[in-house]
Amino acid sequence: MVKVLLFGQLAEICGQRLLMLDLPDTQSVSARLSAAFPGFEKQVFAIAVNQQLVSENTALSAGDELALMPPYSGG
């Protein structure tokens, strides 16, 4: 099971800020959320696993915390 934290527009699309997902090895989080929530597939977001920014191809393990964050800027 993977804990998924959603922020900003992503949380609005999904209607919640926290999801617990049990993912098969062949399905990505993005594919799962795109299938479940219309409009998710059009979103751009940064990905953090266990509070470290990562690429979208990073493998997940049971118990990981995944945060999906819309683009941000600032100084």
mmCIF file of the N, C-alpha and C atoms, coordinates in Angstrom:
data_MODEL
# 
_entry.id   MODEL 
# 
loop_
_atom_site.group_PDB 
_atom_site.id 
_atom_site.type_symbol 
_atom_site.label_atom_id 
_atom_site.label_alt_id 
_atom_site.label_comp_id 
_atom_site.label_asym_id 
_atom_site.label_entity_id 
_atom_site.label_seq_id 
_atom_site.pdbx_PDB_ins_code 
_atom_site.Cartn_x 
_atom_site.Cartn_y 
_atom_site.Cartn_z 
_atom_site.occupancy 
_atom_site.B_iso_or_equiv 
_atom_site.pdbx_formal_charge 
_atom_site.auth_seq_id 
_atom_site.auth_comp_id 
_atom_site.auth_asym_id 
_atom_site.auth_atom_id 
_atom_site.pdbx_PDB_model_num 
ATOM 1   N N  . MET A 1 1  ? 0.851   -1.170 0.000   1.00 0.00 ? 1  MET A N  1 
ATOM 2   C CA . MET A 1 1  ? 0.000   0.000  0.000   1.00 0.00 ? 1  MET A CA 1 
ATOM 3   C C  . MET A 1 1  ? 0.904   1.242  0.000   1.00 0.00 ? 1  MET A C  1 
ATOM 4   N N  . VAL A 1 2  ? 0.514   2.246  -0.794  1.00 0.00 ? 2  VAL A N  1 
ATOM 5   C CA . VAL A 1 2  ? 1.254   3.492  -0.908  1.00 0.00 ? 2  VAL A CA 1 
ATOM 6   C C  . VAL A 1 2  ? 0.350   4.631  -0.461  1.00 0.00 ? 2  VAL A C  1 
ATOM 7   N N  . LYS A 1 3  ? 0.880   5.510  0.366   1.00 0.00 ? 3  LYS A N  1 
ATOM 8   C CA . LYS A 1 3  ? 0.141   6.693  0.817   1.00 0.00 ? 3  LYS A CA 1 
ATOM 9   C C  . LYS A 1 3  ? 0.399   7.805  -0.189  1.00 0.00 ? 3  LYS A C  1 
ATOM 10  N N  . VAL A 1 4  ? -0.663  8.382  -0.763  1.00 0.00 ? 4  VAL A N  1 
ATOM 11  C CA . VAL A 1 4  ? -0.536  9.432  -1.777  1.00 0.00 ? 4  VAL A CA 1 
ATOM 12  C C  . VAL A 1 4  ? -1.116  10.736 -1.222  1.00 0.00 ? 4  VAL A C  1 
ATOM 13  N N  . LEU A 1 5  ? -0.257  11.754 -1.108  1.00 0.00 ? 5  LEU A N  1 
ATOM 14  C CA . LEU A 1 5  ? -0.681  13.073 -0.675  1.00 0.00 ? 5  LEU A CA 1 
ATOM 15  C C  . LEU A 1 5  ? -0.898  13.932 -1.914  1.00 0.00 ? 5  LEU A C  1 
ATOM 16  N N  . LEU A 1 6  ? -2.023  14.595 -1.997  1.00 0.00 ? 6  LEU A N  1 
ATOM 17  C CA . LEU A 1 6  ? -2.378  15.417 -3.153  1.00 0.00 ? 6  LEU A CA 1 
ATOM 18  C C  . LEU A 1 6  ? -2.490  16.874 -2.721  1.00 0.00 ? 6  LEU A C  1 
ATOM 19  N N  . PHE A 1 7  ? -1.973  17.779 -3.554  1.00 0.00 ? 7  PHE A N  1 
ATOM 20  C CA . PHE A 1 7  ? -1.977  19.190 -3.212  1.00 0.00 ? 7  PHE A CA 1 
ATOM 21  C C  . PHE A 1 7  ? -2.599  20.007 -4.337  1.00 0.00 ? 7  PHE A C  1 
ATOM 22  N N  . GLY A 1 8  ? -3.132  21.176 -3.980  1.00 0.00 ? 8  GLY A N  1 
ATOM 23  C CA . GLY A 1 8  ? -3.656  22.126 -4.953  1.00 0.00 ? 8  GLY A CA 1 
ATOM 24  C C  . GLY A 1 8  ? -4.742  21.546 -5.837  1.00 0.00 ? 8  GLY A C  1 
ATOM 25  N N  . GLN A 1 9  ? -4.611  21.815 -7.140  1.00 0.00 ? 9  GLN A N  1 
ATOM 26  C CA . GLN A 1 9  ? -5.599  21.386 -8.135  1.00 0.00 ? 9  GLN A CA 1 
ATOM 27  C C  . GLN A 1 9  ? -5.757  19.865 -8.154  1.00 0.00 ? 9  GLN A C  1 
ATOM 28  N N  . LEU A 1 10 ? -4.691  19.144 -7.864  1.00 0.00 ? 10 LEU A N  1 
ATOM 29  C CA . LEU A 1 10 ? -4.766  17.675 -7.858  1.00 0.00 ? 10 LEU A CA 1 
ATOM 30  C C  . LEU A 1 10 ? -5.730  17.182 -6.773  1.00 0.00 ? 10 LEU A C  1 
ATOM 31  N N  . ALA A 1 11 ? -5.677  17.802 -5.598  1.00 0.00 ? 11 ALA A N  1 
ATOM 32  C CA . ALA A 1 11 ? -6.601  17.445 -4.513  1.00 0.00 ? 11 ALA A CA 1 
ATOM 33  C C  . ALA A 1 11 ? -8.033  17.787 -4.897  1.00 0.00 ? 11 ALA A C  1 
ATOM 34  N N  . GLU A 1 12 ? -8.212  18.908 -5.588  1.00 0.00 ? 12 GLU A N  1 
ATOM 35  C CA . GLU A 1 12 ? -9.557  19.299 -6.022  1.00 0.00 ? 12 GLU A CA 1 
ATOM 36  C C  . GLU A 1 12 ? -10.123 18.307 -7.032  1.00 0.00 ? 12 GLU A C  1 
ATOM 37  N N  . ILE A 1 13 ? -9.325  17.886 -7.984  1.00 0.00 ? 13 ILE A N  1 
ATOM 38  C CA . ILE A 1 13 ? -9.777  16.924 -8.992  1.00 0.00 ? 13 ILE A CA 1 
ATOM 39  C C  . ILE A 1 13 ? -10.173 15.603 -8.342  1.00 0.00 ? 13 ILE A C  1 
ATOM 40  N N  . CYS A 1 14 ? -9.375  15.155 -7.388  1.00 0.00 ? 14 CYS A N  1 
ATOM 41  C CA . CYS A 1 14 ? -9.626  13.866 -6.741  1.00 0.00 ? 14 CYS A CA 1 
ATOM 42  C C  . CYS A 1 14 ? -10.637 13.960 -5.602  1.00 0.00 ? 14 CYS A C  1 
ATOM 43  N N  . GLY A 1 15 ? -10.944 15.184 -5.166  1.00 0.00 ? 15 GLY A N  1 
ATOM 44  C CA . GLY A 1 15 ? -11.910 15.360 -4.088  1.00 0.00 ? 15 GLY A CA 1 
ATOM 45  C C  . GLY A 1 15 ? -11.397 14.969 -2.721  1.00 0.00 ? 15 GLY A C  1 
ATOM 46  N N  . GLN A 1 16 ? -10.085 14.830 -2.599  1.00 0.00 ? 16 GLN A N  1 
ATOM 47  C CA . GLN A 1 16 ? -9.479  14.481 -1.311  1.00 0.00 ? 16 GLN A CA 1 
ATOM 48  C C  . GLN A 1 16 ? -7.984  14.774 -1.347  1.00 0.00 ? 16 GLN A C  1 
ATOM 49  N N  . ARG A 1 17 ? -7.405  14.909 -0.175  1.00 0.00 ? 17 ARG A N  1 
ATOM 50  C CA . ARG A 1 17 ? -5.982  15.229 -0.076  1.00 0.00 ? 17 ARG A CA 1 
ATOM 51  C C  . ARG A 1 17 ? -5.119  14.000 0.217   1.00 0.00 ? 17 ARG A C  1 
ATOM 52  N N  . LEU A 1 18 ? -5.752  12.891 0.555   1.00 0.00 ? 18 LEU A N  1 
ATOM 53  C CA . LEU A 1 18 ? -5.014  11.680 0.914   1.00 0.00 ? 18 LEU A CA 1 
ATOM 54  C C  . LEU A 1 18 ? -5.685  10.466 0.315   1.00 0.00 ? 18 LEU A C  1 
ATOM 55  N N  . LEU A 1 19 ? -4.893  9.624  -0.335  1.00 0.00 ? 19 LEU A N  1 
ATOM 56  C CA . LEU A 1 19 ? -5.371  8.350  -0.876  1.00 0.00 ? 19 LEU A CA 1 
ATOM 57  C C  . LEU A 1 19 ? -4.431  7.251  -0.418  1.00 0.00 ? 19 LEU A C  1 
ATOM 58  N N  . MET A 1 20 ? -4.974  6.084  -0.190  1.00 0.00 ? 20 MET A N  1 
ATOM 59  C CA . MET A 1 20 ? -4.168  4.898  0.067   1.00 0.00 ? 20 MET A CA 1 
ATOM 60  C C  . MET A 1 20 ? -4.383  3.978  -1.118  1.00 0.00 ? 20 MET A C  1 
ATOM 61  N N  . LEU A 1 21 ? -3.306  3.676  -1.857  1.00 0.00 ? 21 LEU A N  1 
ATOM 62  C CA . LEU A 1 21 ? -3.427  2.864  -3.065  1.00 0.00 ? 21 LEU A CA 1 
ATOM 63  C C  . LEU A 1 21 ? -2.631  1.578  -2.943  1.00 0.00 ? 21 LEU A C  1 
ATOM 64  N N  . ASP A 1 22 ? -3.247  0.508  -3.367  1.00 0.00 ? 22 ASP A N  1 
ATOM 65  C CA . ASP A 1 22 ? -2.571  -0.772 -3.497  1.00 0.00 ? 22 ASP A CA 1 
ATOM 66  C C  . ASP A 1 22 ? -2.335  -0.944 -4.990  1.00 0.00 ? 22 ASP A C  1 
ATOM 67  N N  . LEU A 1 23 ? -1.092  -0.834 -5.430  1.00 0.00 ? 23 LEU A N  1 
ATOM 68  C CA . LEU A 1 23 ? -0.789  -0.829 -6.858  1.00 0.00 ? 23 LEU A CA 1 
ATOM 69  C C  . LEU A 1 23 ? -0.184  -2.141 -7.323  1.00 0.00 ? 23 LEU A C  1 
ATOM 70  N N  . PRO A 1 24 ? -0.693  -2.657 -8.429  1.00 0.00 ? 24 PRO A N  1 
ATOM 71  C CA . PRO A 1 24 ? -0.009  -3.793 -9.042  1.00 0.00 ? 24 PRO A CA 1 
ATOM 72  C C  . PRO A 1 24 ? 1.327   -3.313 -9.617  1.00 0.00 ? 24 PRO A C  1 
ATOM 73  N N  . ASP A 1 25 ? 2.267   -4.202 -9.759  1.00 0.00 ? 25 ASP A N  1 
ATOM 74  C CA . ASP A 1 25 ? 3.599   -3.839 -10.253 1.00 0.00 ? 25 ASP A CA 1 
ATOM 75  C C  . ASP A 1 25 ? 3.570   -3.193 -11.630 1.00 0.00 ? 25 ASP A C  1 
ATOM 76  N N  . THR A 1 26 ? 2.552   -3.461 -12.412 1.00 0.00 ? 26 THR A N  1 
ATOM 77  C CA . THR A 1 26 ? 2.528   -2.971 -13.788 1.00 0.00 ? 26 THR A CA 1 
ATOM 78  C C  . THR A 1 26 ? 1.776   -1.657 -13.951 1.00 0.00 ? 26 THR A C  1 
ATOM 79  N N  . GLN A 1 27 ? 1.185   -1.121 -12.897 1.00 0.00 ? 27 GLN A N  1 
ATOM 80  C CA . GLN A 1 27 ? 0.391   0.093  -13.038 1.00 0.00 ? 27 GLN A CA 1 
ATOM 81  C C  . GLN A 1 27 ? 1.028   1.246  -12.270 1.00 0.00 ? 27 GLN A C  1 
ATOM 82  N N  . SER A 1 28 ? 1.150   2.393  -12.944 1.00 0.00 ? 28 SER A N  1 
ATOM 83  C CA . SER A 1 28 ? 1.706   3.569  -12.294 1.00 0.00 ? 28 SER A CA 1 
ATOM 84  C C  . SER A 1 28 ? 0.612   4.295  -11.503 1.00 0.00 ? 28 SER A C  1 
ATOM 85  N N  . VAL A 1 29 ? 1.037   5.111  -10.564 1.00 0.00 ? 29 VAL A N  1 
ATOM 86  C CA . VAL A 1 29 ? 0.095   5.928  -9.802  1.00 0.00 ? 29 VAL A CA 1 
ATOM 87  C C  . VAL A 1 29 ? -0.653  6.854  -10.747 1.00 0.00 ? 29 VAL A C  1 
ATOM 88  N N  . SER A 1 30 ? 0.068   7.471  -11.675 1.00 0.00 ? 30 SER A N  1 
ATOM 89  C CA . SER A 1 30 ? -0.556  8.391  -12.628 1.00 0.00 ? 30 SER A CA 1 
ATOM 90  C C  . SER A 1 30 ? -1.631  7.686  -13.455 1.00 0.00 ? 30 SER A C  1 
ATOM 91  N N  . ALA A 1 31 ? -1.346  6.478  -13.935 1.00 0.00 ? 31 ALA A N  1 
ATOM 92  C CA . ALA A 1 31 ? -2.325  5.725  -14.719 1.00 0.00 ? 31 ALA A CA 1 
ATOM 93  C C  . ALA A 1 31 ? -3.544  5.389  -13.873 1.00 0.00 ? 31 ALA A C  1 
ATOM 94  N N  . ARG A 1 32 ? -3.332  5.007  -12.646 1.00 0.00 ? 32 ARG A N  1 
ATOM 95  C CA . ARG A 1 32 ? -4.436  4.652  -11.749 1.00 0.00 ? 32 ARG A CA 1 
ATOM 96  C C  . ARG A 1 32 ? -5.324  5.858  -11.479 1.00 0.00 ? 32 ARG A C  1 
ATOM 97  N N  . LEU A 1 33 ? -4.702  7.018  -11.178 1.00 0.00 ? 33 LEU A N  1 
ATOM 98  C CA . LEU A 1 33 ? -5.477  8.215  -10.871 1.00 0.00 ? 33 LEU A CA 1 
ATOM 99  C C  . LEU A 1 33 ? -6.150  8.777  -12.117 1.00 0.00 ? 33 LEU A C  1 
ATOM 100 N N  . SER A 1 34 ? -5.497  8.672  -13.264 1.00 0.00 ? 34 SER A N  1 
ATOM 101 C CA . SER A 1 34 ? -6.098  9.141  -14.520 1.00 0.00 ? 34 SER A CA 1 
ATOM 102 C C  . SER A 1 34 ? -7.347  8.336  -14.857 1.00 0.00 ? 34 SER A C  1 
ATOM 103 N N  . ALA A 1 35 ? -7.319  7.045  -14.585 1.00 0.00 ? 35 ALA A N  1 
ATOM 104 C CA . ALA A 1 35 ? -8.476  6.195  -14.854 1.00 0.00 ? 35 ALA A CA 1 
ATOM 105 C C  . ALA A 1 35 ? -9.617  6.489  -13.881 1.00 0.00 ? 35 ALA A C  1 
ATOM 106 N N  . ALA A 1 36 ? -9.293  6.830  -12.658 1.00 0.00 ? 36 ALA A N  1 
ATOM 107 C CA . ALA A 1 36 ? -10.312 7.034  -11.636 1.00 0.00 ? 36 ALA A CA 1 
ATOM 108 C C  . ALA A 1 36 ? -10.882 8.450  -11.595 1.00 0.00 ? 36 ALA A C  1 
ATOM 109 N N  . PHE A 1 37 ? -10.070 9.447  -12.001 1.00 0.00 ? 37 PHE A N  1 
ATOM 110 C CA . PHE A 1 37 ? -10.482 10.846 -11.870 1.00 0.00 ? 37 PHE A CA 1 
ATOM 111 C C  . PHE A 1 37 ? -10.313 11.587 -13.192 1.00 0.00 ? 37 PHE A C  1 
ATOM 112 N N  . PRO A 1 38 ? -11.417 11.838 -13.909 1.00 0.00 ? 38 PRO A N  1 
ATOM 113 C CA . PRO A 1 38 ? -11.345 12.562 -15.177 1.00 0.00 ? 38 PRO A CA 1 
ATOM 114 C C  . PRO A 1 38 ? -10.675 13.925 -14.992 1.00 0.00 ? 38 PRO A C  1 
ATOM 115 N N  . GLY A 1 39 ? -9.763  14.226 -15.893 1.00 0.00 ? 39 GLY A N  1 
ATOM 116 C CA . GLY A 1 39 ? -9.029  15.485 -15.837 1.00 0.00 ? 39 GLY A CA 1 
ATOM 117 C C  . GLY A 1 39 ? -7.653  15.352 -15.218 1.00 0.00 ? 39 GLY A C  1 
ATOM 118 N N  . PHE A 1 40 ? -7.418  14.273 -14.474 1.00 0.00 ? 40 PHE A N  1 
ATOM 119 C CA . PHE A 1 40 ? -6.118  14.099 -13.821 1.00 0.00 ? 40 PHE A CA 1 
ATOM 120 C C  . PHE A 1 40 ? -4.993  13.953 -14.840 1.00 0.00 ? 40 PHE A C  1 
ATOM 121 N N  . GLU A 1 41 ? -5.278  13.276 -15.960 1.00 0.00 ? 41 GLU A N  1 
ATOM 122 C CA . GLU A 1 41 ? -4.234  12.989 -16.952 1.00 0.00 ? 41 GLU A CA 1 
ATOM 123 C C  . GLU A 1 41 ? -3.682  14.249 -17.605 1.00 0.00 ? 41 GLU A C  1 
ATOM 124 N N  . LYS A 1 42 ? -4.387  15.361 -17.503 1.00 0.00 ? 42 LYS A N  1 
ATOM 125 C CA . LYS A 1 42 ? -3.941  16.619 -18.121 1.00 0.00 ? 42 LYS A CA 1 
ATOM 126 C C  . LYS A 1 42 ? -3.079  17.457 -17.184 1.00 0.00 ? 42 LYS A C  1 
ATOM 127 N N  . GLN A 1 43 ? -2.902  17.015 -15.967 1.00 0.00 ? 43 GLN A N  1 
ATOM 128 C CA . GLN A 1 43 ? -2.191  17.800 -14.962 1.00 0.00 ? 43 GLN A CA 1 
ATOM 129 C C  . GLN A 1 43 ? -0.682  17.604 -15.032 1.00 0.00 ? 43 GLN A C  1 
ATOM 130 N N  . VAL A 1 44 ? 0.026   18.652 -14.665 1.00 0.00 ? 44 VAL A N  1 
ATOM 131 C CA . VAL A 1 44 ? 1.483   18.618 -14.545 1.00 0.00 ? 44 VAL A CA 1 
ATOM 132 C C  . VAL A 1 44 ? 1.792   18.721 -13.057 1.00 0.00 ? 44 VAL A C  1 
ATOM 133 N N  . PHE A 1 45 ? 2.710   17.897 -12.576 1.00 0.00 ? 45 PHE A N  1 
ATOM 134 C CA . PHE A 1 45 ? 3.008   17.923 -11.152 1.00 0.00 ? 45 PHE A CA 1 
ATOM 135 C C  . PHE A 1 45 ? 4.418   17.430 -10.860 1.00 0.00 ? 45 PHE A C  1 
ATOM 136 N N  . ALA A 1 46 ? 4.935   17.879 -9.728  1.00 0.00 ? 46 ALA A N  1 
ATOM 137 C CA . ALA A 1 46 ? 6.210   17.381 -9.206  1.00 0.00 ? 46 ALA A CA 1 
ATOM 138 C C  . ALA A 1 46 ? 5.900   16.186 -8.316  1.00 0.00 ? 46 ALA A C  1 
ATOM 139 N N  . ILE A 1 47 ? 6.878   15.295 -8.200  1.00 0.00 ? 47 ILE A N  1 
ATOM 140 C CA . ILE A 1 47 ? 6.698   14.060 -7.444  1.00 0.00 ? 47 ILE A CA 1 
ATOM 141 C C  . ILE A 1 47 ? 7.769   13.961 -6.364  1.00 0.00 ? 47 ILE A C  1 
ATOM 142 N N  . ALA A 1 48 ? 7.331   13.646 -5.165  1.00 0.00 ? 48 ALA A N  1 
ATOM 143 C CA . ALA A 1 48 ? 8.272   13.374 -4.074  1.00 0.00 ? 48 ALA A CA 1 
ATOM 144 C C  . ALA A 1 48 ? 7.918   12.018 -3.474  1.00 0.00 ? 48 ALA A C  1 
ATOM 145 N N  . VAL A 1 49 ? 8.926   11.222 -3.218  1.00 0.00 ? 49 VAL A N  1 
ATOM 146 C CA . VAL A 1 49 ? 8.746   9.944  -2.532  1.00 0.00 ? 49 VAL A CA 1 
ATOM 147 C C  . VAL A 1 49 ? 9.533   10.027 -1.235  1.00 0.00 ? 49 VAL A C  1 
ATOM 148 N N  . ASN A 1 50 ? 8.829   9.821  -0.142  1.00 0.00 ? 50 ASN A N  1 
ATOM 149 C CA . ASN A 1 50 ? 9.436   9.902  1.190   1.00 0.00 ? 50 ASN A CA 1 
ATOM 150 C C  . ASN A 1 50 ? 10.200  11.216 1.363   1.00 0.00 ? 50 ASN A C  1 
ATOM 151 N N  . GLN A 1 51 ? 9.583   12.304 0.915   1.00 0.00 ? 51 GLN A N  1 
ATOM 152 C CA . GLN A 1 51 ? 10.043  13.680 1.063   1.00 0.00 ? 51 GLN A CA 1 
ATOM 153 C C  . GLN A 1 51 ? 11.291  14.015 0.244   1.00 0.00 ? 51 GLN A C  1 
ATOM 154 N N  . GLN A 1 52 ? 11.544  13.249 -0.821  1.00 0.00 ? 52 GLN A N  1 
ATOM 155 C CA . GLN A 1 52 ? 12.644  13.522 -1.739  1.00 0.00 ? 52 GLN A CA 1 
ATOM 156 C C  . GLN A 1 52 ? 12.077  13.662 -3.141  1.00 0.00 ? 52 GLN A C  1 
ATOM 157 N N  . LEU A 1 53 ? 12.382  14.771 -3.842  1.00 0.00 ? 53 LEU A N  1 
ATOM 158 C CA . LEU A 1 53 ? 11.916  14.928 -5.217  1.00 0.00 ? 53 LEU A CA 1 
ATOM 159 C C  . LEU A 1 53 ? 12.519  13.836 -6.088  1.00 0.00 ? 53 LEU A C  1 
ATOM 160 N N  . VAL A 1 54 ? 11.694  13.243 -6.948  1.00 0.00 ? 54 VAL A N  1 
ATOM 161 C CA . VAL A 1 54 ? 12.119  12.130 -7.791  1.00 0.00 ? 54 VAL A CA 1 
ATOM 162 C C  . VAL A 1 54 ? 11.525  12.291 -9.187  1.00 0.00 ? 54 VAL A C  1 
ATOM 163 N N  . SER A 1 55 ? 11.959  11.447 -10.118 1.00 0.00 ? 55 SER A N  1 
ATOM 164 C CA . SER A 1 55 ? 11.377  11.430 -11.461 1.00 0.00 ? 55 SER A CA 1 
ATOM 165 C C  . SER A 1 55 ? 10.147  10.525 -11.456 1.00 0.00 ? 55 SER A C  1 
ATOM 166 N N  . GLU A 1 56 ? 9.357   10.630 -12.517 1.00 0.00 ? 56 GLU A N  1 
ATOM 167 C CA . GLU A 1 56 ? 8.132   9.829  -12.583 1.00 0.00 ? 56 GLU A CA 1 
ATOM 168 C C  . GLU A 1 56 ? 8.397   8.346  -12.750 1.00 0.00 ? 56 GLU A C  1 
ATOM 169 N N  . ASN A 1 57 ? 9.610   7.954  -13.077 1.00 0.00 ? 57 ASN A N  1 
ATOM 170 C CA . ASN A 1 57 ? 9.944   6.540  -13.276 1.00 0.00 ? 57 ASN A CA 1 
ATOM 171 C C  . ASN A 1 57 ? 10.467  5.865  -12.015 1.00 0.00 ? 57 ASN A C  1 
ATOM 172 N N  . THR A 1 58 ? 10.466  6.575  -10.904 1.00 0.00 ? 58 THR A N  1 
ATOM 173 C CA . THR A 1 58 ? 10.973  6.019  -9.652  1.00 0.00 ? 58 THR A CA 1 
ATOM 174 C C  . THR A 1 58 ? 10.083  4.880  -9.175  1.00 0.00 ? 58 THR A C  1 
ATOM 175 N N  . ALA A 1 59 ? 10.695  3.771  -8.823  1.00 0.00 ? 59 ALA A N  1 
ATOM 176 C CA . ALA A 1 59 ? 9.945   2.611  -8.326  1.00 0.00 ? 59 ALA A CA 1 
ATOM 177 C C  . ALA A 1 59 ? 9.442   2.883  -6.916  1.00 0.00 ? 59 ALA A C  1 
ATOM 178 N N  . LEU A 1 60 ? 8.269   2.390  -6.631  1.00 0.00 ? 60 LEU A N  1 
ATOM 179 C CA . LEU A 1 60 ? 7.673   2.545  -5.304  1.00 0.00 ? 60 LEU A CA 1 
ATOM 180 C C  . LEU A 1 60 ? 7.684   1.218  -4.569  1.00 0.00 ? 60 LEU A C  1 
ATOM 181 N N  . SER A 1 61 ? 7.751   1.311  -3.253  1.00 0.00 ? 61 SER A N  1 
ATOM 182 C CA . SER A 1 61 ? 7.676   0.127  -2.400  1.00 0.00 ? 61 SER A CA 1 
ATOM 183 C C  . SER A 1 61 ? 6.510   0.289  -1.442  1.00 0.00 ? 61 SER A C  1 
ATOM 184 N N  . ALA A 1 62 ? 6.023   -0.816 -0.948  1.00 0.00 ? 62 ALA A N  1 
ATOM 185 C CA . ALA A 1 62 ? 4.944   -0.770 0.043   1.00 0.00 ? 62 ALA A CA 1 
ATOM 186 C C  . ALA A 1 62 ? 5.387   0.103  1.213   1.00 0.00 ? 62 ALA A C  1 
ATOM 187 N N  . GLY A 1 63 ? 4.495   0.967  1.659   1.00 0.00 ? 63 GLY A N  1 
ATOM 188 C CA . GLY A 1 63 ? 4.795   1.834  2.791   1.00 0.00 ? 63 GLY A CA 1 
ATOM 189 C C  . GLY A 1 63 ? 5.351   3.196  2.398   1.00 0.00 ? 63 GLY A C  1 
ATOM 190 N N  . ASP A 1 64 ? 5.657   3.397  1.106   1.00 0.00 ? 64 ASP A N  1 
ATOM 191 C CA . ASP A 1 64 ? 6.173   4.693  0.664   1.00 0.00 ? 64 ASP A CA 1 
ATOM 192 C C  . ASP A 1 64 ? 5.104   5.769  0.788   1.00 0.00 ? 64 ASP A C  1 
ATOM 193 N N  . GLU A 1 65 ? 5.561   7.006  1.004   1.00 0.00 ? 65 GLU A N  1 
ATOM 194 C CA . GLU A 1 65 ? 4.687   8.160  0.981   1.00 0.00 ? 65 GLU A CA 1 
ATOM 195 C C  . GLU A 1 65 ? 4.990   8.936  -0.292  1.00 0.00 ? 65 GLU A C  1 
ATOM 196 N N  . LEU A 1 66 ? 3.996   9.097  -1.125  1.00 0.00 ? 66 LEU A N  1 
ATOM 197 C CA . LEU A 1 66 ? 4.120   9.765  -2.408  1.00 0.00 ? 66 LEU A CA 1 
ATOM 198 C C  . LEU A 1 66 ? 3.374   11.085 -2.344  1.00 0.00 ? 66 LEU A C  1 
ATOM 199 N N  . ALA A 1 67 ? 4.040   12.182 -2.681  1.00 0.00 ? 67 ALA A N  1 
ATOM 200 C CA . ALA A 1 67 ? 3.388   13.491 -2.700  1.00 0.00 ? 67 ALA A CA 1 
ATOM 201 C C  . ALA A 1 67 ? 3.371   13.986 -4.145  1.00 0.00 ? 67 ALA A C  1 
ATOM 202 N N  . LEU A 1 68 ? 2.196   14.401 -4.611  1.00 0.00 ? 68 LEU A N  1 
ATOM 203 C CA . LEU A 1 68 ? 2.027   14.948 -5.948  1.00 0.00 ? 68 LEU A CA 1 
ATOM 204 C C  . LEU A 1 68 ? 1.676   16.421 -5.798  1.00 0.00 ? 68 LEU A C  1 
ATOM 205 N N  . MET A 1 69 ? 2.550   17.287 -6.341  1.00 0.00 ? 69 MET A N  1 
ATOM 206 C CA . MET A 1 69 ? 2.406   18.719 -6.124  1.00 0.00 ? 69 MET A CA 1 
ATOM 207 C C  . MET A 1 69 ? 2.364   19.460 -7.449  1.00 0.00 ? 69 MET A C  1 
ATOM 208 N N  . PRO A 1 70 ? 1.418   20.405 -7.600  1.00 0.00 ? 70 PRO A N  1 
ATOM 209 C CA . PRO A 1 70 ? 1.388   21.197 -8.822  1.00 0.00 ? 70 PRO A CA 1 
ATOM 210 C C  . PRO A 1 70 ? 2.641   22.063 -8.901  1.00 0.00 ? 70 PRO A C  1 
ATOM 211 N N  . PRO A 1 71 ? 2.946   22.578 -10.106 1.00 0.00 ? 71 PRO A N  1 
ATOM 212 C CA . PRO A 1 71 ? 4.133   23.429 -10.250 1.00 0.00 ? 71 PRO A CA 1 
ATOM 213 C C  . PRO A 1 71 ? 4.084   24.600 -9.270  1.00 0.00 ? 71 PRO A C  1 
ATOM 214 N N  . TYR A 1 72 ? 5.239   24.974 -8.814  1.00 0.00 ? 72 TYR A N  1 
ATOM 215 C CA . TYR A 1 72 ? 5.339   26.097 -7.877  1.00 0.00 ? 72 TYR A CA 1 
ATOM 216 C C  . TYR A 1 72 ? 6.522   26.948 -8.278  1.00 0.00 ? 72 TYR A C  1 
ATOM 217 N N  . SER A 1 73 ? 6.490   28.185 -7.854  1.00 0.00 ? 73 SER A N  1 
ATOM 218 C CA . SER A 1 73 ? 7.617   29.085 -8.106  1.00 0.00 ? 73 SER A CA 1 
ATOM 219 C C  . SER A 1 73 ? 7.706   30.036 -6.930  1.00 0.00 ? 73 SER A C  1 
ATOM 220 N N  . GLY A 1 74 ? 8.762   30.749 -6.876  1.00 0.00 ? 74 GLY A N  1 
ATOM 221 C CA . GLY A 1 74 ? 8.943   31.695 -5.775  1.00 0.00 ? 74 GLY A CA 1 
ATOM 222 C C  . GLY A 1 74 ? 10.409  31.894 -5.517  1.00 0.00 ? 74 GLY A C  1 
ATOM 223 N N  . GLY A 1 75 ? 10.666  32.647 -4.534  1.00 0.00 ? 75 GLY A N  1 
ATOM 224 C CA . GLY A 1 75 ? 12.077  32.934 -4.270  1.00 0.00 ? 75 GLY A CA 1 
ATOM 225 C C  . GLY A 1 75 ? 12.413  33.039 -2.845  1.00 0.00 ? 75 GLY A C  1 
# 
